[in-house]
Every structure is written in structure tokens, then in C-alpha cells.
Amino acid sequence: MASDLKPLALRREGDGLAIDWNDGVRTFATWRTIRKSCPCASCNEERQKPADPFKLLSDVEVSAGSPQPAQMAARGLYAYQITWNDGHDTGIFTLELLRKLGQPTS
């Protein structure tokens, strides 16, 4: 990704995030896709573990339902930190990662 690639507009659309980029491309990623791709250390560690078919959901996970952002704050000129409805807030999503996760739309 070119270092001068920047978002012109970010907006919640339906169940995801739409971004208009300064190169004319518009992308869309579902909140579920973004949440599952959280780059923080604890999420990366969790993805390395084998799936536990007997795992019980915590009360927070049950009440949170599908992933939704509660807050999205810019971190410098390179990333956004998303606080999720399940309370998770340690992931810093770089512009490069958001571009990669989004599917181009017409």
C-alpha cells in the first residue's frame, strides 16, 4: 500500500464499515470480519490455540451479540483504535489492515 493512501471518509453502513480512499477506491468490511482480525497480542494468541468445542461464552459475550463498534478513535495518521461492544479495546487497526480487510465496491 502506498504510504500516501488515506481515507477520505469512514462511515458505518449496515453491518460494517465503508471507507472512501483518496485513490478513488471504496471498500466495505463487515464488523465481524474486522473484529475477527483484531491485531492485538491477546487476539493473536487466541487465534493460535486450537478451537475448543466445549467453550462456554461469558455473560459479556452473550449480551454483546454480534460485534459492533462502541467507539472508533484515530491513532495518529496511521490507524484507528476500536472499542467493541464486548468491551475489547486493545486492537489498533492500521490503515493498511483496514484496506486489506475491505472488499472493493462499485
N, CA and C atoms as an extended XYZ file, in Angstrom:
318
Properties=species:S:1:pos:R:3:atomname:S:1:resname:S:1:resid:I:1 pbc="F F F"
N         0.854       -1.179        0.000 N   MET     1
C         0.000        0.000        0.000 CA  MET     1
C         0.889        1.228        0.000 C   MET     1
N         0.560        2.165       -0.822 N   ALA     2
C         1.350        3.391       -0.872 CA  ALA     2
C         1.175        4.158        0.434 C   ALA     2
N         2.265        4.758        0.907 N   SER     3
C         2.213        5.461        2.183 CA  SER     3
C         1.328        6.704        2.123 C   SER     3
N         1.025        7.187        0.918 N   ASP     4
C         0.178        8.370        0.810 CA  ASP     4
C        -1.303        8.016        0.664 C   ASP     4
N        -1.645        6.729        0.763 N   LEU     5
C        -3.035        6.310        0.677 CA  LEU     5
C        -3.736        6.603        1.999 C   LEU     5
N        -4.801        7.393        1.938 N   LYS     6
C        -5.511        7.835        3.140 CA  LYS     6
C        -7.014        7.721        2.927 C   LYS     6
N        -7.759        7.512        4.010 N   PRO     7
C        -9.212        7.510        3.883 CA  PRO     7
C        -9.748        8.939        3.797 C   PRO     7
N       -10.681        9.151        2.899 N   LEU     8
C       -11.356       10.447        2.795 CA  LEU     8
C       -12.593       10.472        3.681 C   LEU     8
N       -13.246        9.314        3.816 N   ALA     9
C       -14.454        9.214        4.630 CA  ALA     9
C       -14.593        7.796        5.153 C   ALA     9
N       -14.953        7.674        6.418 N   LEU    10
C       -15.266        6.388        7.044 CA  LEU    10
C       -16.688        6.504        7.562 C   LEU    10
N       -17.495        5.474        7.320 N   ARG    11
C       -18.867        5.535        7.836 CA  ARG    11
C       -19.415        4.126        8.076 C   ARG    11
N       -20.277        4.078        9.081 N   ARG    12
C       -20.984        2.844        9.394 CA  ARG    12
C       -22.077        2.673        8.344 C   ARG    12
N       -22.088        1.499        7.718 N   GLU    13
C       -23.136        1.172        6.751 CA  GLU    13
C       -23.617       -0.230        7.048 C   GLU    13
N       -24.882       -0.351        7.442 N   GLY    14
C       -25.427       -1.672        7.740 CA  GLY    14
C       -24.614       -2.375        8.804 C   GLY    14
N       -24.081       -3.536        8.462 N   ASP    15
C       -23.330       -4.324        9.429 CA  ASP    15
C       -21.821       -4.178        9.272 C   ASP    15
N       -21.365       -3.032        8.753 N   GLY    16
C       -19.933       -2.898        8.567 CA  GLY    16
C       -19.453       -1.473        8.378 C   GLY    16
N       -18.220       -1.371        7.896 N   LEU    17
C       -17.512       -0.106        7.731 CA  LEU    17
C       -17.211        0.130        6.259 C   LEU    17
N       -17.673        1.255        5.742 N   ALA    18
C       -17.363        1.669        4.373 CA  ALA    18
C       -16.308        2.763        4.436 C   ALA    18
N       -15.315        2.667        3.575 N   ILE    19
C       -14.251        3.665        3.531 CA  ILE    19
C       -14.059        4.126        2.088 C   ILE    19
N       -14.063        5.443        1.903 N   ASP    20
C       -13.701        6.041        0.621 CA  ASP    20
C       -12.241        6.454        0.730 C   ASP    20
N       -11.406        5.929       -0.170 N   TRP    21
C        -9.966        6.192       -0.147 CA  TRP    21
C        -9.602        7.276       -1.155 C   TRP    21
N        -8.472        7.925       -0.922 N   ASN    22
C        -8.058        9.025       -1.794 CA  ASN    22
C        -7.585        8.575       -3.173 C   ASN    22
N        -7.507        7.264       -3.417 N   ASP    23
C        -7.166        6.792       -4.759 CA  ASP    23
C        -8.417        6.456       -5.571 C   ASP    23
N        -9.615        6.806       -5.006 N   GLY    24
C       -10.860        6.585       -5.717 CA  GLY    24
C       -11.529        5.253       -5.428 C   GLY    24
N       -10.891        4.387       -4.665 N   VAL    25
C       -11.460        3.087       -4.327 CA  VAL    25
C       -12.331        3.228       -3.081 C   VAL    25
N       -13.455        2.508       -3.095 N   ARG    26
C       -14.345        2.447       -1.930 CA  ARG    26
C       -14.345        1.005       -1.462 C   ARG    26
N       -14.118        0.774       -0.156 N   THR    27
C       -14.117       -0.585        0.371 CA  THR    27
C       -15.177       -0.741        1.449 C   THR    27
N       -15.560       -1.995        1.689 N   PHE    28
C       -16.520       -2.318        2.736 CA  PHE    28
C       -16.067       -3.593        3.434 C   PHE    28
N       -16.084       -3.581        4.764 N   ALA    29
C       -15.777       -4.773        5.562 CA  ALA    29
C       -16.826       -4.885        6.651 C   ALA    29
N       -17.293       -6.101        6.901 N   THR    30
C       -18.266       -6.295        7.976 CA  THR    30
C       -17.562       -6.133        9.319 C   THR    30
N       -18.352       -5.740       10.325 N   TRP    31
C       -17.784       -5.608       11.675 CA  TRP    31
C       -17.252       -6.956       12.144 C   TRP    31
N       -17.924       -8.040       11.796 N   ARG    32
C       -17.468       -9.377       12.200 CA  ARG    32
C       -16.077       -9.666       11.629 C   ARG    32
N       -15.872       -9.329       10.356 N   THR    33
C       -14.561       -9.533        9.725 CA  THR    33
C       -13.495       -8.709       10.434 C   THR    33
N       -13.805       -7.462       10.713 N   ILE    34
C       -12.837       -6.582       11.373 CA  ILE    34
C       -12.531       -7.090       12.773 C   ILE    34
N       -13.565       -7.441       13.542 N   ARG    35
C       -13.358       -7.905       14.917 CA  ARG    35
C       -12.545       -9.191       14.947 C   ARG    35
N       -12.831      -10.126       14.014 N   LYS    36
C       -12.098      -11.388       13.966 CA  LYS    36
C       -10.638      -11.189       13.561 C   LYS    36
N       -10.329      -10.044       12.970 N   SER    37
C        -8.966       -9.757       12.513 CA  SER    37
C        -8.216       -8.835       13.462 C   SER    37
N        -8.723       -8.679       14.678 N   CYS    38
C        -8.076       -7.787       15.641 CA  CYS    38
C        -6.592       -8.149       15.763 C   CYS    38
N        -5.714       -7.155       15.582 N   PRO    39
C        -4.282       -7.423       15.579 CA  PRO    39
C        -3.610       -7.417       16.955 C   PRO    39
N        -4.366       -7.266       18.032 N   CYS    40
C        -3.727       -7.175       19.353 CA  CYS    40
C        -3.103       -8.509       19.755 C   CYS    40
N        -2.212       -8.456       20.721 N   ALA    41
C        -1.471       -9.640       21.165 CA  ALA    41
C        -2.400      -10.725       21.709 C   ALA    41
N        -3.384      -10.360       22.506 N   SER    42
C        -4.256      -11.392       23.083 CA  SER    42
C        -5.106      -12.075       22.015 C   SER    42
N        -5.580      -11.329       21.029 N   CYS    43
C        -6.358      -11.945       19.946 CA  CYS    43
C        -5.465      -12.828       19.071 C   CYS    43
N        -4.248      -12.370       18.800 N   ASN    44
C        -3.314      -13.193       18.028 CA  ASN    44
C        -3.021      -14.492       18.764 C   ASN    44
N        -2.836      -14.417       20.068 N   GLU    45
C        -2.584      -15.611       20.878 CA  GLU    45
C        -3.796      -16.535       20.852 C   GLU    45
N        -4.977      -15.974       20.983 N   GLU    46
C        -6.209      -16.774       20.976 CA  GLU    46
C        -6.382      -17.502       19.644 C   GLU    46
N        -6.022      -16.859       18.534 N   ARG    47
C        -6.146      -17.492       17.211 CA  ARG    47
C        -5.177      -18.658       17.043 C   ARG    47
N        -4.092      -18.669       17.823 N   GLN    48
C        -3.103      -19.746       17.725 CA  GLN    48
C        -3.561      -21.015       18.443 C   GLN    48
N        -4.499      -20.884       19.370 N   LYS    49
C        -4.981      -22.035       20.132 CA  LYS    49
C        -5.938      -22.862       19.280 C   LYS    49
N        -5.950      -24.177       19.520 N   PRO    50
C        -6.947      -24.991       18.815 CA  PRO    50
C        -8.352      -24.624       19.306 C   PRO    50
N        -9.323      -24.769       18.435 N   ALA    51
C       -10.709      -24.446       18.793 CA  ALA    51
C       -11.181      -25.361       19.920 C   ALA    51
N       -11.907      -24.791       20.867 N   ASP    52
C       -12.450      -25.547       21.999 CA  ASP    52
C       -13.950      -25.715       21.779 C   ASP    52
N       -14.388      -26.913       21.390 N   PRO    53
C       -15.818      -27.114       21.118 CA  PRO    53
C       -16.687      -27.026       22.375 C   PRO    53
N       -16.072      -27.049       23.557 N   PHE    54
C       -16.827      -27.008       24.818 CA  PHE    54
C       -16.736      -25.664       25.521 C   PHE    54
N       -16.172      -24.665       24.854 N   LYS    55
C       -16.029      -23.346       25.458 CA  LYS    55
C       -17.403      -22.742       25.735 C   LYS    55
N       -17.547      -22.204       26.925 N   LEU    56
C       -18.775      -21.509       27.284 CA  LEU    56
C       -18.559      -20.023       27.088 C   LEU    56
N       -19.556      -19.341       26.567 N   LEU    57
C       -19.463      -17.900       26.379 CA  LEU    57
C       -19.649      -17.195       27.709 C   LEU    57
N       -18.892      -16.139       27.908 N   SER    58
C       -19.066      -15.344       29.122 CA  SER    58
C       -20.349      -14.534       29.006 C   SER    58
N       -20.820      -13.997       30.125 N   ASP    59
C       -22.023      -13.162       30.113 CA  ASP    59
C       -21.844      -11.959       29.182 C   ASP    59
N       -20.635      -11.401       29.154 N   VAL    60
C       -20.365      -10.244       28.288 CA  VAL    60
C       -20.492      -10.649       26.823 C   VAL    60
N       -19.920      -11.800       26.456 N   GLU    61
C       -20.000      -12.260       25.068 CA  GLU    61
C       -21.441      -12.546       24.656 C   GLU    61
N       -22.225      -13.126       25.550 N   VAL    62
C       -23.612      -13.439       25.247 CA  VAL    62
C       -24.426      -12.164       25.066 C   VAL    62
N       -24.267      -11.213       25.986 N   SER    63
C       -25.063       -9.988       25.917 CA  SER    63
C       -24.619       -9.070       24.784 C   SER    63
N       -23.370       -9.186       24.357 N   ALA    64
C       -22.859       -8.309       23.299 CA  ALA    64
C       -23.472       -8.651       21.942 C   ALA    64
N       -23.808       -9.922       21.711 N   GLY    65
C       -24.367      -10.313       20.419 CA  GLY    65
C       -23.324      -10.180       19.321 C   GLY    65
N       -23.747       -9.729       18.142 N   SER    66
C       -22.803       -9.583       17.036 CA  SER    66
C       -21.880       -8.389       17.305 C   SER    66
N       -20.652       -8.479       16.810 N   PRO    67
C       -19.702       -7.399       17.089 CA  PRO    67
C       -20.140       -6.066       16.496 C   PRO    67
N       -20.063       -5.036       17.302 N   GLN    68
C       -20.380       -3.674       16.884 CA  GLN    68
C       -19.377       -2.742       17.553 C   GLN    68
N       -18.936       -1.717       16.848 N   PRO    69
C       -18.032       -0.765       17.493 CA  PRO    69
C       -18.820        0.158       18.426 C   PRO    69
N       -18.276        0.377       19.602 N   ALA    70
C       -18.863        1.347       20.527 CA  ALA    70
C       -18.195        2.703       20.310 C   ALA    70
N       -16.929        2.658       19.878 N   GLN    71
C       -16.152        3.881       19.636 CA  GLN    71
C       -15.025        3.546       18.669 C   GLN    71
N       -14.652        4.527       17.862 N   MET    72
C       -13.552        4.357       16.916 CA  MET    72
C       -12.753        5.648       16.925 C   MET    72
N       -11.521        5.577       17.441 N   ALA    73
C       -10.703        6.781       17.606 CA  ALA    73
C        -9.440        6.701       16.755 C   ALA    73
N        -9.115        7.810       16.100 N   ALA    74
C        -7.886        7.880       15.299 CA  ALA    74
C        -6.677        7.773       16.219 C   ALA    74
N        -5.672        7.065       15.764 N   ARG    75
C        -4.392        6.962       16.456 CA  ARG    75
C        -3.328        7.470       15.487 C   ARG    75
N        -2.976        8.729       15.669 N   GLY    76
C        -2.050        9.359       14.735 CA  GLY    76
C        -2.690        9.457       13.364 C   GLY    76
N        -1.866        9.390       12.346 N   LEU    77
C        -2.362        9.449       10.970 CA  LEU    77
C        -2.298        8.085       10.296 C   LEU    77
N        -2.140        7.026       11.104 N   TYR    78
C        -1.894        5.711       10.518 CA  TYR    78
C        -2.873        4.619       10.935 C   TYR    78
N        -3.745        4.863       11.933 N   ALA    79
C        -4.560        3.765       12.451 CA  ALA    79
C        -5.785        4.270       13.209 C   ALA    79
N        -6.661        3.305       13.547 N   TYR    80
C        -7.827        3.557       14.386 CA  TYR    80
C        -7.866        2.503       15.486 C   TYR    80
N        -8.229        2.941       16.676 N   GLN    81
C        -8.441        2.030       17.787 CA  GLN    81
C        -9.940        1.878       17.959 C   GLN    81
N       -10.406        0.639       17.914 N   ILE    82
C       -11.838        0.371       18.013 CA  ILE    82
C       -12.141       -0.223       19.383 C   ILE    82
N       -13.126        0.363       20.053 N   THR    83
C       -13.666       -0.215       21.276 CA  THR    83
C       -14.944       -0.933       20.865 C   THR    83
N       -15.027       -2.219       21.183 N   TRP    84
C       -16.143       -3.057       20.758 CA  TRP    84
C       -17.199       -3.179       21.842 C   TRP    84
N       -18.388       -3.582       21.426 N   ASN    85
C       -19.498       -3.741       22.367 CA  ASN    85
C       -19.268       -4.861       23.377 C   ASN    85
N       -18.267       -5.709       23.153 N   ASP    86
C       -17.941       -6.735       24.142 CA  ASP    86
C       -16.876       -6.244       25.133 C   ASP    86
N       -16.499       -4.948       25.019 N   GLY    87
C       -15.536       -4.359       25.945 CA  GLY    87
C       -14.094       -4.418       25.461 C   GLY    87
N       -13.810       -5.171       24.419 N   HIS    88
C       -12.434       -5.288       23.912 CA  HIS    88
C       -12.012       -3.972       23.263 C   HIS    88
N       -10.776       -3.507       23.588 N   ASP    89
C       -10.349       -2.211       23.045 CA  ASP    89
C        -8.849       -2.102       22.813 C   ASP    89
N        -8.149       -3.214       22.750 N   THR    90
C        -6.692       -3.122       22.635 CA  THR    90
C        -6.166       -3.215       21.203 C   THR    90
N        -7.036       -3.456       20.233 N   GLY    91
C        -6.571       -3.565       18.856 CA  GLY    91
C        -6.406       -2.209       18.191 C   GLY    91
N        -5.266       -2.027       17.540 N   ILE    92
C        -5.002       -0.827       16.744 CA  ILE    92
C        -5.016       -1.283       15.279 C   ILE    92
N        -6.017       -0.819       14.534 N   PHE    93
C        -6.199       -1.228       13.146 CA  PHE    93
C        -5.547       -0.206       12.224 C   PHE    93
N        -4.423       -0.586       11.617 N   THR    94
C        -3.732        0.330       10.714 CA  THR    94
C        -4.570        0.550        9.459 C   THR    94
N        -4.295        1.655        8.774 N   LEU    95
C        -4.970        1.926        7.508 CA  LEU    95
C        -4.705        0.793        6.522 C   LEU    95
N        -3.494        0.286        6.540 N   GLU    96
C        -3.136       -0.816        5.647 CA  GLU    96
C        -4.007       -2.044        5.928 C   GLU    96
N        -4.212       -2.365        7.206 N   LEU    97
C        -5.040       -3.517        7.556 CA  LEU    97
C        -6.498       -3.271        7.168 C   LEU    97
N        -7.021       -2.080        7.425 N   LEU    98
C        -8.404       -1.788        7.056 CA  LEU    98
C        -8.605       -1.880        5.541 C   LEU    98
N        -7.620       -1.442        4.786 N   ARG    99
C        -7.707       -1.540        3.315 CA  ARG    99
C        -7.710       -3.003        2.887 C   ARG    99
N        -6.856       -3.798        3.519 N   LYS   100
C        -6.758       -5.223        3.188 CA  LYS   100
C        -8.044       -5.973        3.530 C   LYS   100
N        -8.675       -5.637        4.666 N   LEU   101
C        -9.887       -6.334        5.102 CA  LEU   101
C       -11.106       -5.962        4.276 C   LEU   101
N       -11.109       -4.762        3.710 N   GLY   102
C       -12.266       -4.293        2.944 CA  GLY   102
C       -12.309       -4.849        1.540 C   GLY   102
N       -13.518       -5.118        1.086 N   GLN   103
C       -13.722       -5.554       -0.290 CA  GLN   103
C       -14.076       -4.336       -1.125 C   GLN   103
N       -13.448       -4.149       -2.283 N   PRO   104
C       -13.800       -3.027       -3.137 CA  PRO   104
C       -15.266       -3.102       -3.561 C   PRO   104
N       -15.933       -1.951       -3.566 N   THR   105
C       -17.313       -1.883       -4.018 CA  THR   105
C       -17.383       -0.933       -5.191 C   THR   105
N       -18.473       -0.997       -5.936 N   SER   106
C       -18.565       -0.106       -7.104 CA  SER   106
C       -19.228        1.196       -6.777 C   SER   106
